[in-house]
Amino acid sequence: MAVIDALSRQHPNADTELSFRTPFELLVATMLSAQSTDVRVNGVTPALFARYPDAAALATATPDDLEPIIHATGFFRQKARSLIGMSQQLVDQHAGQVPASLDALTALPGVGRKTANVVLGHALGVPGLPVDRHVLRVANRIGLAHSDDPVKVEEALCALLPATHWVLASDAQILHGRRICRPAPLCDRCAVREQCAYFRTLGPVAPRRDPRRVRTAR
Ligand code: SF4
């Protein structure tokens, strides 16, 4: 699709900015990224994974063990409980491995649809289109979707694109939402403004007047 191609050219090498080596590490990092930033998560995961490299290890942790390590990502008590519960369920039901299905992933404690799609698309080779607040904003402004429901936006985007483009479509829109199509959008720097429904509503932009050349009435 031309719009996604243009966004991916504007944001070359669009990819998740979370650091990970295995599907388990990406699952943990994505859970920690809720209400946080990728930079903060990447700051705590090296110590976390050094001590708990897999589900079997993390399943034996206690909240007191985990909370100080993940504190900087916020909501650390709830996240510690979710990480331990998720790991225990991986051990009990999936031989300690991360399952490659949306239903199995979203059945894990603390794992929502967005997190599941991130892991499927980036670590397990299964097409997934994570919709976060950036994708929600960008897709609606451009006119690719018309809903504030992430599931409906995911369905709309998936229907427009071949499955091979789902991960890239999400990554490119996330970066576009972070860098250009912010809540106060920088439309003059946008590669898709000619195709954007929101931009068309702005109408012709009046040339900015130089206040030094404005004559005052006498
Ligand atoms: S033209 Fe403006 S509103 Fe539309 S996608 Fe680009 S930055 Fe966002």
Residues whose N, C-alpha, C, O or C-beta is under 5 A from the ligand:
A	BS01	SF4	R141 I180 C181 P185 L186 C187 C190 V192 R193 C196 Y198 F199
